[in-house]
Amino acid sequence: ILDISMGGAALEMFNPPPEGVLHAGKQIAKIEFTLSGRSLSISGVVIQLKAKFLALRFGSLSSGNKKALARYIFKKISD
């Protein structure tokens, strides 16, 4: 994760999918990652893709995911 907010994230993919699989506007039903030991499963839309870098806008977040994401962000800006 290069950057993250309540609305989305910029990600570096270490094993990007084959060319053409992801593109701007592509809906992703589930992307999973771990923040501060908590596993999150979030849907989203690809905003931009360049080589191994992906910009993703999150879909609707569950209340648990919202709380975990907010805690993570506030902890990062407080450090």
N, C-alpha and C positions, 0 to 999 in steps of 0.2 A: 504494500500500500504506500503510494507516494504522497497522497493527499486525500483527506476524507472530510466530509461535512454531513450534515443531516440530509442533504439532498443528493449526494452522490460521492463518487470516489475516482481518483486517478490511480490506476494499477499498473504494475509491471508484471507481465506474464513470463514466467520462466520456461514454460512449455506451451507456447502459443499454438492454437489450432491451425490446421492447414489454411492457406490463403483462400478467401472467399466464404469461409464459414461464419466469420463475424464481419459486420459492416454497420455503418451508421444507420440507426433506426431499427436494428435487430433487437427483438424482445428476448431477454434471457429469463427463463422461468425461475431459475434458482442458481444463485452464486453463493458459495459458502466460504467464510473466512473466520478467523479467530481474533478477537480483540480482548486483550487483558484476560486471557484464559477462558473467555466465553465464546462459544461457537454461534455464529449468526448465519442465517439462511435468508437471503433477500432476493427479490426479483428486481429487474431493472431493464433499462434500454441503453444500448450502445450509442453514445453521443459522437465519439471519435475514436479512430483506431489508426495508429501509426507504428508499424513494425511490431514490437512487443509491448507497446504502451496502449492502454485502453482507458477511455473516459466513460464512466457509467453513471447514468442518472437512476437513482433508486426508485422503485415502485412504492406502493403503500407498505409501510412498516408496521409490524405488530407493536403493541405497547411495550412488550418486553425488549424487542429490538431497538425501539426508540430510546428507552431508558439506558440500555447498554451502550448504545452509540453516543448518547449525550454524556454519559459518565466518562467514556473514553476520550471524547473531544475536550471536555472541561479539564480532565486530568492532564492532557497533553499541553493545553495552553497555560496551565498553572505551573508546569515544571520549568 
